[in-house]
Amino acid sequence: MTDTVPPANVPAREAAPPVSAGALTAKMHVDNLSVFYGSFRAVAEVTLPIYDRRITAIIGPSGCGKSTLLRSLNRMNELVPSARIEGHIALDGNDIYAPGVDPVLVRRRVGMVFQKPNPFPKSIHENIAYGIRLYNGHMSRSELDDRVVHSLKRAALWDEVKDKLKQSAYALSGGQQQRLCIARTIAAEPEVVLMDEPCSALDPVATLKIEELMQELKQDYTIVIVTHNMQQAARVSDYTVMMMMRPDRAGEMIEFDETQVIFTKPRDKRTEDYVSGRFG
């Protein structure tokens, strides 16, 4: 085992067939993770697998550390000066926080889609091309254009924007902007895609399109989503992490299982109360 992440110019991986239910592989593994902001512990001692080519939902009440846990999976928390972690997070068996591991390359392999659509103030084409150039600076124009088209098709957006590639991304609807951000993320060819409340600002029609897109993308990507929408978690995810806040205000994982189990036969009464709407 090495403690390094492959360099940015590694060739794109070949798409593997979906993992069978009896042969699940952990793409990532969180081991006894605690996340601190200064002296405050926001997440306490979380251990769980993130299964390859599956959708894992993180649910729980506001303030229980869901987004903090999610952002630790690609070292986004390090952008907060006071943040630090204890424990380990492995990607393909390699510690992403080990000395010498470049966080930029971690974020290339573990991409992220944020709560509010955040397209760049550029054209639709340039929004996608930016991420590709960031990691593949020597790509020819024709190769770049092909990658842009491919990414837009993967994000189920190509048919809606193919005649508008030079127009500003801000001219798109909210749902289209979010799919553009997903296209921009997968253009960098990550292996894991993190989504932090990706549908919270969208209407039901746009939300359905994002959910359908997630189901398509999990054939090639491992997806982790934070959501407050219990129906969404039940619809799209294969596995669910239930988070709660301890008396010291640190978020802890109280349950992890297949989503069907979490929503029908949870082991913890707090989980049952939360998913049924009786919490609090």
Sequence and secondary structure as in RCSB ss.txt:
>XXXX:A:sequence
MTDTVPPANVPAREAAPPVSAGALTAKMHVDNLSVFYGSFRAVAEVTLPIYDRRITAIIGPSGCGKSTLLRSLNR
MNELVPSARIEGHIALDGNDIYAPGVDPVLVRRRVGMVFQKPNPFPKSIHENIAYGIRLYNGHMSRSELDDRVVH
SLKRAALWDEVKDKLKQSAYALSGGQQQRLCIARTIAAEPEVVLMDEPCSALDPVATLKIEELMQELKQDYTIVI
VTHNMQQAARVSDYTVMMMMRPDRAGEMIEFDETQVIFTKPRDKRTEDYVSGRFG
>XXXX:A:secstr
  S    TT           TTS  EEEEEEEEEEEETTEEEEEEEEEEEETT EEEEE STTSSHHHHHHHTTT
GGGGSTTEEEEEEEEETTEETTSTT  HHHHHHHEEEE SS    SSBHHHHHHHHHHHH TT  HHHHHHHHHH
HHHHTT HHHHTT TTSBGGGS HHHHHHHHHHHHHHT  SEEEEESTTTTS HHHHHHHHHHHHHHTTT EEEE
E S HHHHHHH SEEEEEEE TTS EEEEEEEEHHHHHHS SSHHHHHHHTT   
